[in-house]
Structure formats: C-alpha cells, structure tokens
Amino acid sequence: MGWTMDESELEALGRAGVNGMESSLPVGWTMDVSELEVLGRAGVSGMESSLSVEWKLDESELEALGRAGVSGMKSSLPVGWTVDESELEALGRAGVSGMESSLPVGWTMDESELEALGRAGVSRMKKYLPIMLDVEGRRVVIVGGGAVAARKAGPLLEAGAELVVISPSLSGTLAAMADEGRLQWISRPYAPGDLQGAVLVYAASDNRAVNEAVAAEARQLGLPVNVASHAEAGTFITPGVLRRGRLTVAVSTSGAGPSAAADITQQIAGLLGEEYEPYLDFLHELRTAIKQLEPAAENRSRLLRRLGKLDVLNELRQGTFIPWTAEEIEAWVARNREE
C-alpha cells in the first residue's frame, strides 16, 4: 500500500520482466527507470518476502544483486539495509547462510547490521577445520557421567587417551570402564582447576551452568573444549566416524543435526566396505618395503605410482586375493624398479 509508479517506471518494469510479485511492496520504496532496468537484469521475480521501508538501491547496488543471483528471497531484509561493494565482498567472509540465493564474497557488517540479520532469520554457518588428533597417552578430561559422556569416552579410549571422568556418579557403561581400569574416575562434582594438564576437554554434564563453567576454564587455559549441551559454547564438535582399519572417515553437518550425520555416515559405510581394511594394510606393507628396499628417490616414486595401479581392491571384493609373502614383495620391487 502506498507504492506508486509513473508511466515510465511501469514501462521499465515491463522491460525488466518483473512479474508474479507475491508480496506487498513497502511504502517509500522508489525506483527510477535505470533501477527498474537493472532489477530486471538481476532476474528479480516472484519475491516472497516483504522489502523494508525506505530500502533504496542505486544502480551499482542493483547490479551487485544481479551478480549475486538474488531472486525469490525468503527472509525479510532489515530496515535501511544498503549494500555497497565492500559490504557485498564481506558477506562471504561472514559466512552468511539462510538465504536461498548465493550472495557474493566479502560483505562486512557492523553490530547493528548483524542484529538486523538475526531478526531477519539469517544465520552464520561455522566452517570447522577437520583434523586427525593424536591423543595416545595424553590426558583428556570429561566432565559428566551419563550417557552422553559414555558416548564421548568410547572413541577416546579407542584412540589411546589417558581418560579422566569427573562426576559424582557414572552410568553403567562408564562404571564398567572404570572397574576395568580403562579410565580414572574422580567421584565428585567439577571444580575449578580440574582441567590442569589436559590436552582436550569435554563438558558433558546434564547441567548447562556446569558445562559453561568448564568451557570458560578451558578457554582461559587455551584448551579445545566440546560442550554437549550447546555446541556454540565450545571450540570444536565431534563428527560421525566410520572406521575401516587404517581408514577413518569423519562426517559433520556443522550443527545441522547428529541424526543427519549418522545417516550420512551409514550411507558412506555402504560404499566403503570391509575390504578396505586389508587393502590399506597391503598398501602400507608394500609402501614400507619400497622405502626400505629402494634408496633412490626417483625409483621409489615410480614404484609407489605402480603400487597404486595394482588391482588388489577388486581381488579382495571377489575373494581371490592371496596375501603376498616377503619374498614376493621383494620380487615385485625388483621387477618394477626400472622403467
């Protein structure tokens, strides 16, 4: 209501191919002929969100939106939101998500703009760094003794961590691990100072305030911390994991949901069968032998390339693979040493 267009604007709107607009356009949103023409080049049609009062675009801004492929935006844009080139560039750095269109790289935003984005339903997607961490023989602390803590403990023990669990009580699974001497149980609530000497921390109690206190101490000590009750309070999350001997595949949905990560991990398990464990053991054995038997770097590189071409994986799938003896490995290296 209140949006007026003169004849030249209507003609330009037609040339722009704008049609099927499903929302009421706001009071005070003005466009001249050049803006309407650029809007058409941006492919704007069927806009489903209300544009904000006094949201004005100049030609360069509309062209930038066109380059961004903005069309059918489903989130409300905040009042007074203007877009210049530096802001558009900074949007990519901010990792803004929750809009159907791809926005360009680099859009910087001040605090008020970030708050407006939050009101508009636009959220940031964290980009985590995948890393394989060696914790064998290293002190890892879990605060909490329930089912969540037990799920964290299993992979840590498998990786050889020196595990310490701090909790007044333990679940049956954790209690059995403690009885077997696989972990150290400190039978009391968490207290400041409990994280000294750790390399990794898990806040996995059923008390949010306790988890936040654990996270605060971990940050103060510069320790990576996972917070089970609300991941955003921590500095890392734990992915879904598929293991096939030497092969480890980690799956993360960046907080979209552990059940989705579990489903995706299960799908990958169907693609990467049990044959990958003996296959990678075979590759490791030959790679080690090549390094021991061949001192020349050029020949080693040639042998390693030929190793990758062996059809061992299919033989394992068909059940026809026969493990090589040490003599057969040496003979293969001798045969393939030269071009």
Residue pairs with C-beta under 8 A, 6 or more apart in sequence:
1 24
1 27
2 26
2 27
2 28
3 24
3 25
3 26
3 27
3 29
5 13
5 31
8 33
9 31
9 32
9 33
9 36
11 33
12 33
12 36
12 37
12 40
13 36
13 40
15 36
15 37
15 40
16 36
16 37
16 38
16 39
16 40
16 41
16 44
17 40
17 45
18 36
18 39
18 40
18 44
18 45
19 45
19 46
20 45
20 46
21 45
21 46
21 47
22 46
22 47
22 48
23 47
23 48
23 49
23 50
23 51
24 50
25 51
26 50
26 51
26 52
26 53
26 54
26 55
27 53
28 53
28 54
29 51
29 53
29 54
29 55
29 56
30 56
31 39
31 57
34 59
35 57
35 58
35 59
35 62
38 59
38 62
38 63
38 66
39 57
39 62
41 62
41 63
41 66
42 62
42 63
42 65
42 66
42 70
42 71
43 66
43 69
43 70
43 71
44 65
44 70
44 71
45 71
45 72
46 71
46 72
47 71
47 72
47 73
48 72
48 73
48 74
49 73
49 74
49 75
49 76
49 77
50 76
51 77
52 76
52 77
52 78
52 79
52 80
52 81
53 79
54 79
54 80
55 77
55 79
55 80
55 81
55 82
56 82
57 65
57 82
57 83
60 84
60 85
61 82
61 83
61 84
64 83
64 85
64 88
64 104
65 83
67 104
68 88
68 101
68 102
68 103
68 104
69 101
69 102
70 101
70 103
71 101
72 100
72 101
73 99
73 100
73 101
74 99
74 100
75 98
75 99
75 120
75 121
75 122
76 119
76 120
76 121
77 120
78 113
78 116
78 117
78 119
78 120
79 116
81 113
81 116
83 107
86 106
86 107
86 108
87 106
87 107
87 108
87 109
88 103
88 104
88 105
88 106
88 107
89 104
89 105
89 106
89 107
89 108
90 106
90 107
90 108
90 109
91 103
91 104
91 105
91 106
91 107
91 109
92 103
92 104
92 105
92 106
92 107
93 105
93 106
93 107
93 108
94 107
94 108
94 109
94 124
95 124
95 125
95 126
95 127
96 103
96 107
96 117
96 122
96 123
96 124
97 122
97 123
97 124
97 125
98 121
98 122
98 123
99 122
109 117
125 254
126 254
126 255
127 254
128 236
128 237
128 252
128 254
130 239
130 250
130 252
132 248
133 200
134 159
135 156
135 159
135 160
135 161
135 199
135 200
136 159
136 160
136 161
137 160
137 161
137 162
138 161
138 162
138 199
138 200
139 161
139 162
139 164
139 197
139 198
139 199
140 156
140 161
140 162
140 163
140 164
140 198
140 199
140 200
140 201
140 202
141 164
141 165
141 166
141 194
141 195
141 198
141 200
141 201
141 202
142 149
142 152
142 153
142 156
142 163
142 164
142 165
142 166
142 201
142 202
142 204
143 149
143 166
143 167
143 190
143 194
143 201
143 202
143 203
143 204
143 205
143 210
143 211
143 214
144 165
144 166
144 167
144 202
144 203
144 204
144 205
144 206
144 211
144 228
145 165
145 167
145 168
145 169
145 170
145 171
145 174
145 185
145 205
146 167
146 171
146 204
146 205
146 206
147 171
147 173
148 204
148 206
148 228
149 165
149 167
149 171
149 174
149 202
149 204
149 205
149 228
150 171
150 173
150 174
152 202
152 204
152 226
152 228
152 238
153 163
153 165
153 173
153 174
153 177
153 183
155 238
155 241
156 163
157 163
157 177
157 182
157 183
161 200
162 184
163 182
163 183
163 184
164 183
164 184
164 186
164 198
165 174
165 178
165 183
165 184
165 185
165 186
166 186
166 188
166 189
166 190
166 194
167 174
167 185
167 186
167 187
167 189
167 205
168 187
168 188
168 189
169 187
170 178
170 185
174 183
174 185
177 183
178 184
178 185
186 194
189 210
190 205
190 210
190 213
190 214
192 213
192 217
193 217
194 217
195 201
195 214
195 217
195 218
195 221
195 223
196 221
198 223
199 223
199 224
200 223
200 224
200 225
201 214
201 218
201 223
201 224
201 225
201 226
202 225
202 226
202 228
203 210
203 211
203 212
203 214
203 215
203 218
203 225
203 226
203 227
203 228
203 229
203 233
203 234
204 211
204 226
204 228
205 211
205 214
205 229
206 229
208 229
208 230
211 227
211 228
211 229
211 230
211 233
212 227
212 233
214 225
214 227
215 225
215 227
215 233
215 234
218 224
218 225
218 235
219 225
219 235
224 235
224 236
225 234
225 235
225 236
226 234
226 235
226 236
226 237
226 238
227 233
227 234
231 237
231 255
232 255
237 252
237 254
237 255
239 250
239 251
239 252
239 261
240 250
240 251
240 252
240 258
240 261
240 262
240 264
240 265
241 248
241 249
241 250
241 251
241 265
242 248
242 249
242 251
242 265
242 268
242 269
242 272
243 249
244 272
244 273
244 274
244 276
244 277
244 280
245 276
245 277
245 278
245 280
245 281
246 277
246 280
246 281
246 284
247 272
247 276
247 277
247 280
249 265
249 268
249 272
251 261
251 264
251 265
251 268
252 261
253 260
253 261
253 264
273 317
275 313
275 316
275 317
276 313
278 316
278 321
279 312
279 313
279 316
282 312
282 323
282 324
283 307
283 312
285 324
285 329
286 307
286 324
286 329
286 332
287 304
287 307
289 326
289 329
289 330
289 333
290 300
290 303
290 304
290 307
290 333
291 300
293 330
293 333
294 300
294 303
294 333
294 337
299 337
299 338
302 336
302 337
302 339
303 333
303 336
303 337
306 336
312 321
315 321
324 332
